[in-house]
Amino acid sequence: METALLLIIILAGAAVRLYGIDSPFMGLHSFNEAHYSLIALNFFKYGLLAQMDELGRDFSTTPLLPWMIFASFSVLGVSELAARIPVVICGVLSLPVFYFLVRELSGRRVALLATAFAAFAPLIVYFSRNVQLESPATLFFLLALLLMARRSWKAAFVLFAVCVAFKTSMLLGFPALLLLAAERKALDFRKMRNAAWLAVPFILPALWYAYGIAAGGGGNVGWYFGRSGGGAVAIAAAIAMALGNLPTELGAPVLLLAVIGVQRTIFEKKGRRLAAFLLLWALAWYVLAFAYPLLYLGNLYYDYPGAYAFCIFAALALSELWDFARQLAGARNATAAIATTVIAISLLGIIACVALGATKWPFSEEPFQSAKLVREMNTAHAPVLVDLPRAMFYLGGDPAYIDWESEEGGIAGEGGETAL
C-alpha cells in the first residue's frame, strides 16, 4: 500500500511538472531559461569548456547544467522541451529521494505526507521544470542529506560537493548537513583526517573558478561579489517579499500546517533536534536576502531548497492531527478525513501550478517574432543587435554575430536600424 501510494504521488508530481514543458521561453524567469540553454547551444560551436552566453565567455557558474542540456539537445534536438527535460528529471527524482530522507528522520507516514506536499507545492513544481540550477543542485543536496542520515558521511560529502558545483550558494545548506552529521553521530571532526573532508564541497567550484581566471575570465568569475548592498530598505523589502510569497509558493494550507508543525516540534522535547535541523535547512537561504537584497527581490527561486523542509513541518503537523482524529472518530474515519484533506490540498496545488505555468512574460511577444524575422533575413550571419538571451536563443545563439543590449532596447539590424 505504501509503495503504491508513493508511486501515485511521484507519477502525479511528474505529470504536473511536464505541463507546458514545450512552451516558449516566455514565462516567469525565462531569462535564465534562455541563458543556460544559450550556453548549451553554443557548445556545438565552441566546445564543452567554453561557456558562451549573452555576454560572451562566462565563468560565473560551472557548466554542469549546460552540459546536461547539451546532452539533451544532442539526443532530442534543440528545443525548449529538450532544454527542460534534464531539469524535470532531477525534479521528479527529488521526490523519492525526499521520501526516503524523511522516512529516515520521522517515519513512513510523515514521509508520505511530506512527499505529497512537495509533489504539488507551486514553488517546488515550477522550479523543478524551469531551466535553472536549483533543481539539479537540490537533488544532490537531498541525496547528501539522505546519505548523512544513514551515516554514509564520505559519500554525503562527495554528493554535497556536486550540489555546490551546480550552484555555489548551495553552501548555505552546509550547516544543516553538519548538524545532521552531529545528530546522527556520523563522524568525529576531532580527528584530522575527518576534519579534512570539510574542504571537499569547495574543491569543484574552486577548480572551475581557477580555470576561469587562468583563461582570462576576469570579472565575471566573481559575478555575485559585485552585486551586494542595497541598504536596510532593500533588505526589509526582500524579507517582506519572501514572507509574502510563502502562501503562494507552498500553498496556504501547507504553510498553515508548516507553522503549526514548527511550533509543535520546537516545544516537543524529543523533536527539538529535528526542529533545529529543519529550521536551519528551511531558513538558511534567506541569508541571501541580507547579502544580496536587490537580487533577491528579482529572483523567486532562492528559497527553493528550503521549501522541502517546510513540507516536512507541514507533514509533522498533519500526522499529529491524524492521531488526534483517531482518538475522536476512530481509525477508519480519521484516515478518510486525512486522505480527503491531502487530496484537496494537492488539487489546490495543482490548480496553482497550472496557473503559474501559464504565466506569460509581462512583455509582448514581439521580441520573439522579431527574432524569428531577423533570423530569416540574416542568412549571411552578419552582426545583429538583439535584446535578451531569449531572442538570442531563437536567433541561433552564436555571440560571434549577435551582440547583447539591455531589456529596454529593441531588436535592431547592423547600424542600428530596426529590423521590422
N, C-alpha and C positions, 0 to 999 in steps of 0.2 A: 504493500500500500504506500509506504513512504517513498519507495523508488518511483512508483507510478506518478505520485503527486509531484515529485521533483522533476520528472521528465515533462509533465504537463506544463509546469511553471517555466522551465527552460525553453520549451518549444514555443509557448505563447510569448515569452520575452523576446525570442528570436524573431517571431513574426512581426512584433511591434517595431523592432529595430530595423527590419527590412522595408518598412513602409517608406515609399518615396525615395528609395536608395538610388534610383537612376535620375533623380531630378537635377536640374542645372545647379551650378554653384550660385544660388541666389538667396539662400536662407540665412538664418542667424549665424554669424561668424563664418560666413562663406569666404571672407577674405583669407582666412587661414586655410580653408579647404583648398582654394586655388593655389595658395603659397606652397604648400607641401606637394601638391600634385604637379605644380610647375617644376619644382626641383626634380621630381621623378621623371617628368617628360624630358627634361634636358640631359638626364643621364644617357639617353640614347645617343647624344652627340658628344658630350664632354667626358663621359666615363663616370664610374661609380664613386670616385673620390672627389669629384668636382661638383659641389652644390651650387648651381646657378639659379638664382631666383630673380625677383623683380628688381633687386638692387645689384645684381651681379654675383660675384663669388661670395658665398655665405658660410661662415664657420660658427654662427651663433648657436646652433644646435647640431648634435651628431646626426648622421644620415640614416639612422636605423629605420625610422618611419618611411622616409622617401625610398629606401631600398625595398621595403615591403610593398609599397605602391608600384615601384618599377617592376617587381616580380609579377604583380597582378596585371599590370599593363602588358607585360611580355606574353602572358598566357591568354588574357581576355581581350586585349586591345585597349587603346586609350579611350577612356570614357569616365564619366562621373561614377558609374556603378563600380567599375574596376578600381577606382581610387578608394572607394568606401569599403569594399569587401574586406581588406585586412583589418580595418578598424572594427567592423561589425563582428568579425570572427573573434577578435580579442574581447569585445564587449560581451558576447554570448558565452565564451569560455570563462569569463569572470564569474558568472552565476554559479556553476557547480563548484568552482574553487572557493567562492564566498560561502557556499553552503557547508562545505567540509570544514572551513575555518571556524564558522560559528558553531558547528556541531562540536568541535574540539573545546570551544570556550563555554558553551551554555547548553549543549544537548540538542537532540534531534528536533524537538518541537519548535524551539526558538529558531533553529536553523532554517526550517521550512518557512516559518512566518517571515523571517528577515529576508530570505531569498525571494519570496513573493513580493515583498515591498520593493526590493531592489530591481526586480524584473520590470516594474511599471512606474517607478519614480521618474517624473518627467526629465529632471536634470540628468539622471543616470542614463536614461534611454537616449536622449538627444545626443549627448556627447559620447555615447557608445556607438554612434553611427556617423558622427561628424568627423571629418578628416582633421583630427587634432592629435597631439601627443598623449593626451590624457588616457585614452582607452588602453593602448598597449602598456603604458607606464603603470597604470593602476593594476592591470592583470598581473604584472610581475611583482608589484607591491603586495597584492593579496597572496600570491604564491609564497613570497618570502615570509609573510606573517603565518601562513599555514605551516610551513616547514619549521619555523621557530616554535610554534605551538606544539609541534611534535618533537621538539628538541633536536632537530637536524640543523644545528646552527650554522655550520660551514656552508651547506647548500643554501640556507636562508640568506647569508651574506652575499653569496655569489648572485643569487636571483635579485636581491635588492640592488646590487651593482648594475645589473642590466636595466632595472627600473630607472635608476638615476641616469644611466646612459641615454635613455629615451628623453628624459626631461630633468634637468639639474635641480629644479625646485622641489622634486620629489624627496630631496634630502630632508625636507621638513617632516617626513614620515619616519626618519631615523630614530628620534627619541621614543616614539611609540614601539618601534621594533625592539629597541634596547630594553624598554620597560617590560615588554612581553618576555624577553630573554631572562630578565631578572625574576619575574613572577614564576616562570617555569623552571628556574634554576638550570637553564640550558647550558651555561658556560660560566667560567670563573675568570673575570677580567684581571684578577690579580696576577695571573700567570702571563708572562711577557708574550709568549707565543700566541695566546688567545687575544690579548690586547692589540696585537699587530693586525688582527683581522678588522679592526675598526677603520683602517685605511682603505679597505677593499672597495667600498662604494665610490670612492673618489678617483679610482685609477682610470677607468674608461673615459669619463669626460675630460680628465686632466690630459690624457694622451691625445684626445681629439683636439683640445684647445692648443696644446703644444704644437701639434701638426699644423693647425691653422696659423699660428704665429710664425712658424718656420716657412709656411707657404705664402706669407705676406698678408695674412688675414687682417692684421691691424685692429681697427676699432670695432668691427662687428663681432670679434671673438667675445668681447665682454659687453654685448649689446645692452643687457639689462642694467649694468652698473651705471650707465649714464642717464637712467630714467627714474631714479629715486627722487624723493622730495615731493612737494605739493603742499606741505604745511598741515596744520591742525584741521583746517576747514575741509581739505581734501580727504584726510583720514576719517573724519567724522562722517563725511558723505559716503565714503567707501564702506564703512561699517554699517551705516544705516541702510545702504543699498543691499549689502549682503544679508542682513537680518530681514529686510523687507522682501527679499526674493525667496526666502526659505519656504513659505507656504506654496509658492508656485513650483519650486524645484523639487520638493518632496511630496507635495500634495498636502492639503490642510489636515486631513485625518491622520496621516503618518506623522506629521510634525507634532500634532497634539499628543499622540501616543508617545512620540520620542521625548517630549518634555516630561510626561508622566514617568517614562522609563528612566530618565536621568535622575529625577527626584527620588524615585523608589530605590534605584541601585545605589545612589550615594549614601542614603541613610540606612541601607541594609548592611549590617556589619560584614556578612560573608561576601557581599558584592562590591565592596569598596575598591579592591584591587582591580577588578574588572572595569568598574566605573572610571577609575583613573586612566587605565589603558585606553578605553573607548573615547573618553573626553579628549585625551591627547591626540588620538587619531582623528577625531572629528574636527577639532578646533585648530590644529597646527597650521592649516592652510590660510587662516585669517591673518597670520603674521605678514603675509604679502600685502594686506590692506594697509598696514603701517609702513612697510618698506617702500611699496610702490602703489600708493593710493590712486594715482591717476590711471595707471594701467589697470588696476583692479576695477575701477569704475567702468572701463570699456570691455572687460572680459568676464563673462559669467561662469566660466568653467574652472576657475582656480580652486574652488572648493569641491570639485567633483570627487576626489578620492575620499573626502570626509563624509560624503552623503551616505556611503555604505555603512559607516559607523552609526549614523543617526537611525538607519533602518534596523540595526541591532537593538538600539534602545527602544524603538517602537515595538519590536517583536517581544522584548522582555516584558514590556507593559501589557501587551495583549495576552501573553502567556499567563501572566498573573491574573488578569481579568477572567481568563478561561477557567482557572482554578476556582475563582470566586463564584463564577456562574455555575460550575458543577455542584458546589455546595448548596446553591439556591434552587436550581432547576433540574439537577441530575445530569449524568454524563452525556446522554444522548441529546437532550435539549441544548446543553451548553455547547456541544460540538457543532450542532446545526446552526446555532446563533453565531459562533465564531467563524464558521465556514461562510455564512452569509455575509458577515462583516468583511472578511478578506476579499470575497468576490466583488462586493460593492466598491471597496477601496481600489481594487485592481481595475475595475471598469472605469472609475473616475480617472485613474491614472492613464489608462489607455486613451480616453477621450482627450485629456490634456496633452498627451504625447502626439496624437494625430493633429490637434490644433497647432501645437508648436512646430511639428514637422511641416505643416503647410504654410508657416510664416514666410513671407516673402521679404527680400531685401527692400529697405524703405525707399530705394531709388527706382526709377523707371527701368524697363527692360532695354532701353535704348543702347546702353554700353555694349550689351551682348549682341544686339542686332548690328551695331556698328562694327564690332569685332569681326563678325561674320562677313560683312561687306568689305572691310579693309582686307581681310584675308583673300577674298575672291579677286579683288582688284590688284593686290600686291603680288603678282605672280613672280616678279623678279627678286622678291625678298629684299627690297630696299629698306632703309631705316624707317621705322614707323613709331610715332609717339602715341602711347595709349595711357589710359588711367586704370589703375587697379590690377592686381595679379589675375583677377578673374578674366578680364579682357585679354590679358597676355596669354593665358592658358588656351583660350579659344582661338587665338591667332597662331598657335603653334609653339609658343613659349620661348623661342630662341632669343636670348638677350643680345646676340650678335646683330640682330636687325630690329630689335624692339627696345625703346627707352621708356623709363617709367616716369610718370608725372603724378602729382598729388590728386586726391579724390575729387578736388574741386575742378580739375581740368577736364577737358573732353578728349575724345579720340581725334587725333589730327594726323594729317599726312606730312611728308617731308616739307620743311619750310614753314610749317605752322598752319597751313590752310586746313580747314575741316575736311573730313573725309566723306561727309554726307552731303 
